[in-house]
């Protein structure tokens, strides 16, 4: 007698849910921040075409770091700042590359919110293709479901700037009375019971669109929804054909997703995973004005628009770690023209145009970060920027 077929569970098993709930556990997040497609739903972004070569420059003598009156070498700073991998490019050449904690060049690292900057690059490409007609179009022109809620009056430009005006707080309070952000995290990412962007349909409005900066991953999820409707393609397909292939990536990448194929969507606000060198290629492409692998990938001028920062107001700046925000991209310091993709737990693609330096740092910061951590990271970035390339 043939064995009877077993019906697959509707969602992730209890064991998978338990693994996902340990994602941010500081005891193991050096490892859980890698190869997340083994635990979460995901969508492949295959590479294609010729690989863009990364030239090797003369090795950079990494600077010493000063902290609390003590001087430490790079290796001690890297351990102190929870570093998994770090790469430095100067003048388009790799001058330093380091993998730690049993990671290597084939390891796919989670970007967390560096994915927001990637989303903005895709918006620029769609705008250049006239799939998006204008940044001043309202979100509901592409996703009619959004017209009745708080996003109804928000333009794409305002959403790119994190100025949608919706009533959302990026606060992850779990427990008996979870915040909206925590509810979305649990139900969409961990349990796949809903789509990450679903609350955007019914969320209310808090301020006039465009008036107030309010960091909201939900804004970026709405941008991903707009991209899919505007282009008629799944985000992973559009990413592969318009960005990842033309970039000359050396390895495939993947978006985390909020459900299985045919049900969930790519988590474009926090879920891109790639190898260290390909994150560096992204940074170099931005430094080069959207050009890579011998072609203009992102429309000329778009990176300039993305990185034109709106400084934070004095009242907000008192509580802000950074200085300003552009289109899904941060001003993290007062270095003229410098900008960064930034992700939770210490992920950075830092671009310093004046010295033509790109620094990628992939980290495993604890959920509650010490106050000294980010300032010391940026101080070290500045030291790297000021260290001349060897001749």
C-alpha positions as CSV (number, residue, x, y, z in Angstrom):
1,X,0.0,0.0,0.0
2,X,1.3,3.4,-1.0
3,X,2.1,5.8,1.9
4,X,-0.5,8.5,2.2
5,X,0.6,12.0,1.2
6,X,1.1,14.5,4.0
7,X,-0.3,17.9,3.7
8,X,2.4,20.6,4.2
9,X,1.7,23.0,7.0
10,X,0.2,26.3,6.1
11,X,3.1,28.3,7.5
12,X,6.5,27.8,9.0
13,X,6.9,25.0,11.6
14,X,7.3,25.7,15.3
15,X,11.0,24.8,15.0
16,X,11.5,27.4,12.2
17,X,9.6,30.0,14.1
18,X,11.9,29.4,17.1
19,X,15.0,29.8,15.0
20,X,13.7,33.0,13.5
21,X,12.9,34.4,16.9
22,X,16.6,34.0,17.8
23,X,17.7,36.2,14.8
24,X,18.8,39.2,16.9
25,X,20.1,37.2,19.9
26,X,23.5,38.8,20.6
27,X,25.0,35.5,21.7
28,X,24.8,34.1,18.1
29,X,24.0,37.0,15.8
30,X,27.5,37.0,14.3
31,X,26.2,33.8,12.6
32,X,22.4,34.4,12.3
33,X,23.1,37.6,10.2
34,X,24.5,35.3,7.5
35,X,22.8,33.1,4.8
36,X,19.4,34.0,6.2
37,X,17.7,32.1,3.3
38,X,18.4,29.0,5.3
39,X,15.9,30.1,7.9
40,X,13.6,32.7,6.3
41,X,11.7,32.8,3.1
42,X,13.7,34.4,0.3
43,X,13.7,35.3,-3.4
44,X,16.8,34.7,-5.5
45,X,18.5,37.6,-7.4
46,X,20.8,35.7,-9.8
47,X,23.8,37.4,-11.2
48,X,24.3,37.5,-15.0
49,X,26.7,38.7,-17.6
50,X,30.4,39.6,-17.2
51,X,31.7,40.1,-13.7
52,X,33.0,43.6,-13.1
53,X,36.6,43.2,-12.0
54,X,37.7,44.7,-8.7
55,X,41.3,45.9,-9.2
56,X,43.7,45.3,-6.3
57,X,45.6,48.3,-5.1
58,X,48.7,48.5,-2.8
59,X,47.7,47.3,0.7
60,X,46.4,50.1,3.0
61,X,48.2,50.4,6.3
62,X,45.2,50.4,8.6
63,X,45.3,53.1,11.2
64,X,45.6,52.7,14.9
65,X,42.5,53.6,16.9
66,X,42.4,55.7,20.0
67,X,39.8,55.0,22.7
68,X,39.8,56.0,26.4
69,X,43.5,56.9,26.3
70,X,44.4,53.5,24.8
71,X,45.7,52.8,21.4
72,X,44.7,49.7,19.5
73,X,45.4,48.2,16.1
74,X,42.8,47.4,13.5
75,X,42.2,43.9,14.7
76,X,41.3,45.0,18.2
77,X,39.0,47.8,16.9
78,X,37.3,45.3,14.6
79,X,36.5,43.0,17.6
80,X,35.5,45.9,19.7
81,X,33.0,47.1,17.1
82,X,31.5,43.7,16.4
83,X,32.9,43.4,12.8
84,X,32.1,40.4,10.6
85,X,33.8,41.7,7.5
86,X,35.3,44.9,6.2
87,X,36.5,46.1,2.8
88,X,38.1,49.4,1.8
89,X,38.3,50.8,-1.8
90,X,40.4,53.8,-2.8
91,X,40.3,55.2,-6.3
92,X,38.3,52.1,-7.4
93,X,40.8,49.6,-6.1
94,X,40.5,47.2,-3.2
95,X,43.2,48.1,-0.6
96,X,41.9,46.2,2.4
97,X,39.7,43.2,2.8
98,X,39.0,41.2,6.0
99,X,36.7,38.4,6.9
100,X,36.2,37.5,10.5
101,X,34.4,34.9,12.7
102,X,34.6,32.1,10.1
103,X,33.0,34.2,7.4
104,X,34.6,34.3,3.9
105,X,34.2,35.8,0.4
106,X,31.3,33.5,-0.3
107,X,29.3,34.4,2.8
108,X,26.0,36.2,2.1
109,X,25.5,38.9,4.8
110,X,22.2,40.6,5.7
111,X,22.1,44.3,4.8
112,X,19.2,45.2,7.1
113,X,18.2,48.7,6.1
114,X,21.0,49.2,3.6
115,X,18.3,47.6,1.5
116,X,16.5,50.9,1.6
117,X,19.3,52.6,-0.4
118,X,19.1,49.7,-2.9
119,X,15.3,50.4,-3.2
120,X,16.0,54.0,-3.9
121,X,18.4,53.0,-6.7
122,X,15.6,50.8,-8.2
123,X,13.2,53.8,-8.0
124,X,15.7,55.8,-10.0
125,X,16.0,53.1,-12.6
126,X,12.2,52.9,-12.9
127,X,11.9,56.6,-13.2
128,X,14.5,56.6,-16.0
129,X,12.5,54.0,-17.8
130,X,9.4,56.1,-17.4
131,X,7.7,53.2,-15.5
132,X,7.3,55.8,-12.7
133,X,6.1,59.0,-14.4
134,X,7.1,61.5,-11.7
135,X,8.4,61.5,-8.1
136,X,5.5,63.9,-7.4
137,X,2.9,61.2,-8.3
138,X,0.9,60.0,-5.3
139,X,1.5,56.4,-4.1
140,X,-2.2,55.6,-4.9
141,X,-1.6,56.3,-8.6
142,X,0.3,53.0,-8.7
143,X,-1.2,51.1,-5.8
144,X,-4.9,52.1,-5.6
145,X,-5.4,50.2,-2.3
146,X,-3.4,53.0,-0.7
147,X,-5.7,55.8,-1.6
148,X,-8.0,55.6,1.4
149,X,-5.4,55.4,4.2
150,X,-2.6,57.6,5.5
151,X,-0.5,57.1,2.3
152,X,-3.3,58.5,0.2
153,X,-1.8,62.0,0.0
154,X,1.9,61.1,0.1
155,X,4.0,61.4,-3.0
156,X,6.8,59.0,-4.0
157,X,9.3,61.8,-3.3
158,X,7.9,62.3,0.2
159,X,8.1,58.5,0.9
160,X,11.7,58.4,-0.4
161,X,12.5,61.1,2.1
162,X,10.8,59.3,5.0
163,X,8.2,62.2,5.2
164,X,5.0,60.3,4.3
165,X,3.2,61.7,7.3
166,X,1.7,58.3,8.4
167,X,1.1,57.3,12.0
168,X,4.0,54.8,12.4
169,X,6.8,54.6,14.9
170,X,9.9,52.5,14.3
171,X,9.7,51.0,17.8
172,X,10.0,47.3,18.4
173,X,8.1,46.6,21.6
174,X,7.3,42.9,21.8
175,X,5.2,41.3,24.6
176,X,1.5,41.4,25.5
177,X,0.9,44.8,23.8
178,X,3.3,44.9,20.9
179,X,3.9,48.1,18.9
180,X,2.8,48.1,15.2
181,X,6.4,47.6,14.1
182,X,6.8,44.6,16.4
183,X,3.5,43.2,15.2
184,X,4.6,43.5,11.5
185,X,8.0,41.9,12.4
186,X,6.3,38.9,14.1
187,X,3.4,38.3,11.7
188,X,5.2,39.1,8.4
189,X,8.8,38.1,8.8
190,X,8.7,35.4,11.5
191,X,5.4,33.8,11.0
192,X,4.5,34.8,7.4
193,X,0.9,35.4,8.4
194,X,0.6,38.7,6.6
195,X,2.4,40.9,4.1
196,X,4.8,43.5,5.5
197,X,3.1,46.3,3.6
198,X,-0.5,45.3,4.5
199,X,-0.9,47.8,7.3
200,X,-0.1,50.6,4.8
201,X,-3.7,50.2,3.4
202,X,-5.4,51.2,6.7
203,X,-2.8,53.2,8.6
204,X,-3.8,56.7,9.6
205,X,-2.1,60.0,9.1
206,X,-0.1,61.8,11.8
207,X,1.4,64.9,10.1
208,X,1.1,66.6,6.7
209,X,3.0,64.7,4.0
210,X,6.4,66.3,3.5
211,X,6.5,68.2,6.7
212,X,8.2,65.9,9.2
213,X,11.0,63.3,9.0
214,X,9.9,60.0,10.5
215,X,12.0,56.9,9.9
216,X,9.6,54.2,8.8
217,X,10.5,50.8,7.2
218,X,6.8,50.7,6.2
219,X,7.5,53.7,3.9
220,X,10.2,51.6,2.1
221,X,7.8,48.6,1.9
222,X,5.3,50.9,0.1
223,X,8.1,51.9,-2.3
224,X,8.6,48.2,-3.1
225,X,4.9,47.8,-3.7
226,X,4.9,50.8,-6.0
227,X,7.9,49.4,-7.9
228,X,6.2,46.1,-8.5
229,X,3.0,47.7,-9.8
230,X,4.8,50.3,-11.9
231,X,7.2,47.8,-13.6
232,X,4.8,44.8,-13.7
233,X,7.7,42.7,-12.4
234,X,8.5,41.0,-9.1
235,X,11.1,43.0,-7.2
236,X,13.6,40.2,-7.3
237,X,13.3,40.0,-11.1
238,X,13.6,43.7,-11.6
239,X,16.6,43.8,-9.3
240,X,18.4,41.1,-11.2
241,X,17.8,42.5,-14.7
242,X,18.3,46.2,-14.0
243,X,20.8,46.3,-11.2
244,X,22.5,43.1,-10.2
245,X,23.3,41.8,-13.7
246,X,24.5,45.2,-15.1
247,X,26.5,45.9,-11.9
248,X,28.7,42.9,-12.7
249,X,28.1,41.3,-9.4
250,X,30.3,38.2,-8.8
251,X,27.7,36.3,-6.8
252,X,23.9,35.9,-6.8
253,X,22.1,37.7,-4.0
254,X,18.6,37.3,-2.5
255,X,15.8,39.3,-0.9
256,X,14.3,37.9,2.3
257,X,10.5,37.6,1.8
258,X,7.4,37.7,4.0
259,X,5.9,34.5,2.6
260,X,6.4,31.7,0.1
261,X,6.4,32.2,-3.6
262,X,3.0,33.1,-5.0
263,X,2.1,34.6,-1.6
264,X,4.7,36.8,0.0
265,X,6.7,39.7,-1.4
266,X,10.4,40.7,-1.1
267,X,11.3,42.5,2.1
268,X,12.8,45.5,0.4
269,X,13.0,47.6,3.5
270,X,15.5,45.4,5.3
271,X,16.1,42.1,3.5
272,X,18.8,42.2,0.9
273,X,21.7,39.7,1.3
274,X,24.9,39.7,-0.7
275,X,28.6,39.0,-0.5
276,X,31.0,41.7,0.8
277,X,32.6,42.4,-2.5
278,X,29.2,43.0,-4.2
279,X,28.2,45.5,-1.5
280,X,31.5,47.2,-2.4
281,X,30.6,47.3,-6.1
282,X,27.3,49.0,-5.1
283,X,29.2,51.7,-3.2
284,X,31.7,52.2,-6.0
285,X,28.8,52.5,-8.6
286,X,27.3,55.2,-6.4
287,X,30.7,57.0,-6.1
288,X,31.0,56.8,-9.9
289,X,27.6,58.5,-10.5
290,X,25.6,55.3,-11.3
291,X,28.2,53.9,-13.7
292,X,29.6,50.3,-13.4
293,X,31.0,47.6,-15.6
294,X,31.3,50.1,-18.5
295,X,27.7,51.3,-18.5
296,X,25.4,53.8,-16.9
297,X,23.2,51.6,-14.7
298,X,21.4,54.2,-12.7
299,X,20.3,57.4,-14.6
300,X,22.9,60.2,-14.6
301,X,22.1,62.6,-11.8
302,X,20.0,60.1,-9.7
303,X,22.7,59.4,-7.1
304,X,23.2,63.1,-6.7
305,X,19.5,63.4,-6.0
306,X,19.5,60.5,-3.6
307,X,22.4,62.0,-1.6
308,X,21.2,65.6,-1.5
309,X,20.5,65.6,2.2
310,X,17.8,67.4,4.2
311,X,19.5,68.3,7.5
312,X,17.6,67.3,10.6
313,X,15.8,70.1,12.5
314,X,17.4,71.2,15.8
315,X,14.8,69.4,17.9
316,X,15.1,66.1,16.0
317,X,18.9,66.4,15.9
318,X,19.1,66.3,19.7
319,X,17.9,62.6,19.6
320,X,19.3,61.7,16.1
321,X,22.5,59.7,15.8
322,X,23.1,61.1,12.3
323,X,22.9,64.5,10.6
324,X,20.4,64.2,7.8
325,X,18.6,62.1,5.2
326,X,18.2,62.1,1.4
327,X,16.3,59.5,-0.6
328,X,16.7,56.4,1.6
329,X,20.3,57.3,2.3
330,X,21.9,58.9,5.3
331,X,24.2,61.8,6.1
332,X,26.1,60.2,9.0
333,X,28.8,62.9,9.6
334,X,29.9,66.4,8.6
335,X,32.3,65.2,5.9
336,X,31.5,67.3,2.8
337,X,29.6,65.2,0.3
338,X,29.9,61.9,2.2
339,X,26.9,59.6,2.5
340,X,26.1,56.1,3.6
341,X,23.7,53.2,3.3
342,X,23.1,52.2,6.9
343,X,21.6,49.0,8.3
344,X,20.6,47.8,11.8
345,X,23.3,46.3,13.9
346,X,26.2,48.2,12.2
347,X,25.9,47.6,8.5
348,X,27.5,50.4,6.4
349,X,28.4,51.3,2.8
350,X,30.2,54.6,3.5
351,X,31.1,56.7,0.5
352,X,33.5,59.6,0.7
353,X,33.7,61.3,-2.7
354,X,36.4,63.8,-1.8
355,X,39.0,61.0,-1.3
356,X,37.2,58.5,-3.6
357,X,37.0,56.1,-0.7
358,X,34.3,53.4,-0.2
359,X,34.2,51.5,3.1
360,X,31.9,48.5,3.7
361,X,31.5,47.3,7.3
362,X,29.3,44.3,8.0
363,X,28.6,43.8,11.7
364,X,26.7,42.0,14.5
365,X,26.0,44.8,17.0
366,X,23.9,43.8,20.0
367,X,20.2,45.0,20.0
368,X,21.0,47.6,22.7
369,X,24.1,49.3,21.3
370,X,26.6,51.0,23.6
371,X,26.5,54.8,23.1
372,X,30.2,54.9,22.2
373,X,29.9,52.4,19.3
374,X,28.7,54.3,16.3
375,X,30.9,57.4,17.1
376,X,34.0,55.1,17.3
377,X,33.0,53.4,14.0
378,X,32.7,56.8,12.3
379,X,36.0,58.0,13.8
380,X,37.7,55.0,12.4
381,X,36.1,55.5,9.0
382,X,37.5,59.1,9.1
383,X,41.0,57.8,9.9
384,X,40.8,55.4,7.0
385,X,39.7,58.2,4.7
386,X,42.7,60.2,5.8
387,X,45.2,57.4,5.4
388,X,46.7,57.8,1.9
389,X,46.8,54.8,-0.4
390,X,50.3,53.3,-0.7
391,X,52.2,54.0,-3.8
